[in-house]
């Protein structure tokens, strides 16, 4: 009975997180710093949660999943924030629907899985819907889009977060939602800190004007990840990912509302078509 509310809360919190991330980059906070502050803030909250964890579930395999998932998550979130810094929320949000296309392509080339007619139809819908989204850009619906840094970063974020979801699910299956959440926060903090060191970015305390945004981002990201874990626990991951595509429509609306992004009707139509295509591709 709580799965549907969790899905709705996850969609809302995810889109809100994107808004806060984009606002912080607009105020000059480096994307990798935002990435680290988010994970670090959540790790502080996890100190209280860690007391109630059961050490018996922390097997060697669990640590392997946590390490891999933490690295993938830190990279994925870092690339996502970098993409939002350079691009429009209403364009980058709907791109997430291509996650299901990437999964189908991997199935064809790596596992020899041929798509069904429903799969082909779903893929066609995603490509058709993306035409309306990308046609609103200067490059239009063409390969020139791939030369844009924001699109490149968003695609990388998509790949890393899609892979991360697999390891989160593995941790949840072998433990519970709370353990998966704590490990996600802690290892995300470790790897996001290492990314700062690799890029030689010094950690600076955000200005007072940005402090509230950082706090709101930490809260919304925490809600987003915990509800994601809850949905993964109670639903097939592929079904959940299909339903999460509804956030694309909300991203278009928020991009128009807070960042004055244009072509609202065209982008709403495109994101709705892409969401339907993703749902058909994954569910059928």
PEZI-V447133 format. One record per residue. N is the residue number from 1. RES is the residue in three letters. OMEGA is omega as a letter, one per 30 degrees, with the letter a starting at -180 (999 if undefined). Layout:
{{N,RES,OMEGA} {N,RES,OMEGA}}
This chain:
{{1,UNK,a} {2,UNK,a} {3,UNK,a} {4,UNK,l} {5,UNK,l} {6,UNK,l} {7,UNK,l} {8,UNK,a} {9,UNK,l} {10,UNK,l} {11,UNK,a} {12,UNK,a} {13,UNK,l} {14,UNK,a} {15,UNK,l} {16,UNK,l} {17,UNK,l} {18,UNK,l} {19,UNK,a} {20,UNK,l} {21,UNK,a} {22,UNK,l} {23,UNK,l} {24,UNK,l} {25,UNK,l} {26,UNK,l} {27,UNK,l} {28,UNK,l} {29,UNK,a} {30,UNK,a} {31,UNK,a} {32,UNK,l} {33,UNK,l} {34,UNK,l} {35,UNK,a} {36,UNK,a} {37,UNK,l} {38,UNK,l} {39,UNK,a} {40,UNK,l} {41,UNK,l} {42,UNK,l} {43,UNK,l} {44,UNK,l} {45,UNK,a} {46,UNK,l} {47,UNK,l} {48,UNK,a} {49,UNK,a} {50,UNK,a} {51,UNK,a} {52,UNK,a} {53,UNK,l} {54,UNK,a} {55,UNK,a} {56,UNK,a} {57,UNK,a} {58,UNK,l} {59,UNK,l} {60,UNK,l} {61,UNK,l} {62,UNK,l} {63,UNK,l} {64,UNK,l} {65,UNK,a} {66,UNK,l} {67,UNK,a} {68,UNK,l} {69,UNK,l} {70,UNK,l} {71,UNK,a} {72,UNK,a} {73,UNK,l} {74,UNK,l} {75,UNK,a} {76,UNK,a} {77,UNK,l} {78,UNK,l} {79,UNK,l} {80,UNK,a} {81,UNK,l} {82,UNK,l} {83,UNK,a} {84,UNK,l} {85,UNK,a} {86,UNK,a} {87,UNK,a} {88,UNK,l} {89,UNK,a} {90,UNK,l} {91,UNK,a} {92,UNK,a} {93,UNK,a} {94,UNK,a} {95,UNK,a} {96,UNK,l} {97,UNK,l} {98,UNK,l} {99,UNK,l} {100,UNK,l} {101,UNK,l} {102,UNK,l} {103,UNK,l} {104,UNK,l} {105,UNK,l} {106,UNK,l} {107,UNK,a} {108,UNK,a} {109,UNK,a} {110,UNK,a} {111,UNK,l} {112,UNK,a} {113,UNK,l} {114,UNK,a} {115,UNK,l} {116,UNK,l} {117,UNK,l} {118,UNK,l} {119,UNK,l} {120,UNK,l} {121,UNK,l} {122,UNK,l} {123,UNK,l} {124,UNK,l} {125,UNK,l} {126,UNK,l} {127,UNK,l} {128,UNK,l} {129,UNK,a} {130,UNK,l} {131,UNK,a} {132,UNK,l} {133,UNK,a} {134,UNK,l} {135,UNK,l} {136,UNK,a} {137,UNK,l} {138,UNK,a} {139,UNK,a} {140,UNK,a} {141,UNK,a} {142,UNK,l} {143,UNK,l} {144,UNK,l} {145,UNK,a} {146,UNK,l} {147,UNK,l} {148,UNK,a} {149,UNK,a} {150,UNK,l} {151,UNK,l} {152,UNK,l} {153,UNK,a} {154,UNK,l} {155,UNK,l} {156,UNK,l} {157,UNK,l} {158,UNK,a} {159,UNK,a} {160,UNK,a} {161,UNK,l} {162,UNK,l} {163,UNK,l} {164,UNK,a} {165,UNK,a} {166,UNK,a} {167,UNK,l} {168,UNK,l} {169,UNK,l} {170,UNK,a} {171,UNK,a} {172,UNK,a} {173,UNK,a} {174,UNK,l} {175,UNK,l} {176,UNK,a} {177,UNK,a} {178,UNK,l} {179,UNK,l} {180,UNK,a} {181,UNK,a} {182,UNK,l} {183,UNK,l} {184,UNK,a} {185,UNK,a} {186,UNK,a} {187,UNK,l} {188,UNK,l} {189,UNK,a} {190,UNK,a} {191,UNK,l} {192,UNK,l} {193,UNK,l} {194,UNK,l} {195,UNK,l} {196,UNK,a} {197,UNK,l} {198,UNK,l} {199,UNK,l} {200,UNK,l} {201,UNK,l} {202,UNK,l} {203,UNK,l} {204,UNK,l} {205,UNK,a} {206,UNK,l} {207,UNK,a} {208,UNK,a} {209,UNK,a} {210,UNK,a} {211,UNK,l} {212,UNK,l} {213,UNK,l} {214,UNK,l} {215,UNK,l} {216,UNK,l} {217,UNK,l} {218,UNK,a} {219,UNK,a} {220,UNK,l} {221,UNK,l} {222,UNK,l} {223,UNK,a} {224,UNK,a} {225,UNK,a} {226,UNK,l} {227,UNK,l} {228,UNK,l} {229,UNK,a} {230,UNK,l} {231,UNK,l} {232,UNK,a} {233,UNK,a} {234,UNK,a} {235,UNK,l} {236,UNK,a} {237,UNK,a} {238,UNK,l} {239,UNK,a} {240,UNK,a} {241,UNK,l} {242,UNK,a} {243,UNK,l} {244,UNK,a} {245,UNK,l} {246,UNK,l} {247,UNK,l} {248,UNK,l} {249,UNK,l} {250,UNK,l} {251,UNK,l} {252,UNK,a} {253,UNK,a} {254,UNK,l} {255,UNK,l} {256,UNK,a} {257,UNK,a} {258,UNK,a} {259,UNK,l} {260,UNK,l} {261,UNK,a} {262,UNK,l} {263,UNK,a} {264,UNK,a} {265,UNK,a} {266,UNK,a} {267,UNK,l} {268,UNK,l} {269,UNK,a} {270,UNK,a} {271,UNK,l} {272,UNK,l} {273,UNK,l} {274,UNK,l} {275,UNK,l} {276,UNK,l} {277,UNK,l} {278,UNK,a} {279,UNK,l} {280,UNK,a} {281,UNK,a} {282,UNK,a} {283,UNK,a} {284,UNK,999}}
